[in-house]
Amino acid sequence: MTTTSITHRLPRLHLFGAAGVPRMSDAELAALLETLLQAERREAGAIDPFLDEAVDDIHTRLAHMQRVASHNIAALACLLRRFEARPREARPSLPDLRLTRASFGARLELLQRGQAWMARTIERALPRIGDGGVRDALGVVRESHLLNIGVCRGILVDLGYRRFAAR
């Protein structure tokens, strides 16, 4: 390869992340952050009914998950502002009647699946994010969701849902 062919390609290198994966544009990244922010808000709201029902150690663990979700909401809103995007207002979510009739464990399992969705979504996006600060912040948010998955599994095992013990 000649020097000319290398320098001809240099201006395009900033368009690609790790392993040649195309980087997200600022608009794509702002849309991702908005999606994550809305999901995080729904998650924080979904924990409220659990806190009304849970007691002792389970209540403590769920309250911690809600504090982490609140921290993630603030972090995601701050990241959105970096891209001069204003976070949309939180949309009230109507309770799903099927869920209001479901058992505590079934609802907690659904919350755990939401945590897994957040972690997977962030994990898939990380290689495409060029801004190291945003990438690091989203890595912390992802890690919090992975930890919350463990918290949910632990509570489910404590409640007698043994199928989660082996995961």
C-alpha positions in Angstrom: 0.0 0.0 0.0 1.4 3.4 -0.9 1.5 6.4 1.3 -0.9 8.2 -1.1 -3.6 5.5 -0.6 -3.2 5.6 3.2 -3.6 9.4 3.4 -6.5 9.3 1.0 -8.4 7.2 3.4 -7.5 9.1 6.6 -10.3 11.6 6.5 -12.9 8.8 6.6 -11.4 7.0 9.6 -13.4 9.0 12.1 -16.6 7.6 10.7 -15.8 4.1 12.0 -15.6 2.8 15.5 -14.0 -0.4 16.8 -13.5 -3.1 14.1 -14.8 -0.9 11.3 -18.3 -0.6 12.8 -19.9 2.6 11.5 -20.2 5.3 14.2 -23.6 6.7 15.2 -24.4 10.2 14.0 -25.3 12.8 16.7 -28.9 12.5 15.7 -28.8 8.7 16.0 -27.2 9.0 19.4 -29.7 11.5 20.6 -32.5 9.2 19.5 -31.0 6.3 21.3 -30.5 8.4 24.5 -34.1 9.5 24.3 -35.3 5.9 23.9 -33.2 4.8 26.9 -34.4 7.7 29.0 -38.1 6.9 28.4 -37.5 3.2 29.2 -35.6 4.2 32.3 -38.5 6.4 33.4 -41.0 3.6 32.8 -38.7 1.2 34.9 -38.5 3.6 37.8 -42.3 4.0 37.7 -42.8 0.2 37.5 -40.9 -0.3 40.7 -43.3 1.8 42.8 -46.0 -0.8 43.1 -43.5 -3.3 44.2 -42.4 -1.0 47.0 -46.0 -0.9 48.3 -46.1 -4.7 48.5 -42.5 -5.7 49.5 -41.3 -6.0 53.0 -37.9 -6.1 54.8 -34.9 -7.1 52.6 -36.9 -7.3 49.4 -38.2 -3.8 49.9 -34.6 -2.6 50.6 -33.3 -4.2 47.4 -36.1 -2.8 45.3 -35.7 0.7 46.8 -32.0 0.6 45.8 -33.0 -0.4 42.3 -35.3 2.6 42.1 -32.6 5.0 43.3 -30.2 3.6 40.7 -32.9 4.1 38.0 -33.3 7.7 39.2 -29.6 8.2 38.9 -29.7 6.7 35.4 -32.5 9.1 34.4 -30.4 12.1 35.5 -27.3 10.8 33.6 -29.3 10.1 30.4 -30.9 13.5 30.5 -27.5 15.1 31.0 -26.1 13.2 28.1 -29.0 14.3 25.9 -28.3 17.9 26.7 -24.7 17.4 25.5 -26.2 16.9 22.1 -28.3 20.0 22.5 -31.4 17.8 22.6 -34.0 18.6 25.1 -35.4 15.5 26.9 -39.1 15.0 26.2 -41.5 15.2 29.1 -42.1 11.9 30.9 -45.2 10.3 29.5 -47.6 8.8 32.0 -47.9 5.1 31.4 -51.3 3.4 31.9 -51.2 0.3 34.0 -51.5 -2.9 32.1 -54.6 -4.6 33.6 -53.0 -8.0 33.0 -50.0 -7.0 35.1 -52.1 -5.6 37.9 -53.6 -9.0 38.3 -50.3 -10.9 37.9 -48.4 -12.2 40.9 -45.5 -10.3 42.4 -43.1 -12.8 40.9 -44.5 -12.6 37.4 -44.3 -8.8 37.5 -40.8 -8.9 38.8 -39.9 -11.3 36.0 -41.2 -8.8 33.5 -39.2 -6.0 35.2 -36.1 -8.2 34.9 -36.7 -8.7 31.2 -36.9 -4.9 30.8 -33.5 -4.6 32.6 -32.1 -7.2 30.2 -33.5 -5.2 27.2 -31.8 -2.1 28.4 -28.4 -3.9 28.9 -28.6 -5.5 25.5 -29.6 -2.3 23.7 -26.7 -0.4 25.3 -24.2 -3.2 24.6 -25.1 -3.3 20.9 -24.7 0.5 20.7 -21.4 0.9 22.5 -19.1 0.0 19.6 -20.8 2.6 17.5 -20.4 5.5 19.9 -17.4 7.7 19.1 -17.6 10.0 22.1 -15.6 8.3 24.9 -17.4 10.2 27.7 -20.9 9.1 26.4 -19.6 5.5 25.9 -18.3 5.4 29.4 -21.5 6.8 30.9 -23.6 4.4 29.0 -21.3 1.6 30.1 -22.1 2.5 33.7 -25.8 2.5 33.0 -25.5 -0.9 31.3 -23.6 -2.3 34.3 -26.3 -1.0 36.7 -28.9 -3.0 34.6 -26.8 -6.1 34.8 -26.5 -5.8 38.5 -30.3 -5.2 38.8 -30.9 -8.4 36.8 -29.0 -10.2 39.5 -31.1 -8.4 42.2 -34.3 -9.5 40.5 -33.1 -13.0 40.1 -32.1 -13.1 43.8 -35.5 -11.9 44.9 -37.2 -14.4 42.6 -35.2 -17.2 44.1 -36.0 -15.9 47.6 -39.7 -16.0 46.7 -39.4 -19.7 45.6 -38.9 -19.3 41.8 -36.2 -21.9 41.6 -35.8 -21.8 37.9 -33.8 -18.6 38.4 -31.3 -20.2 40.8 -29.3 -21.9 38.0 -29.0 -18.9 35.7 
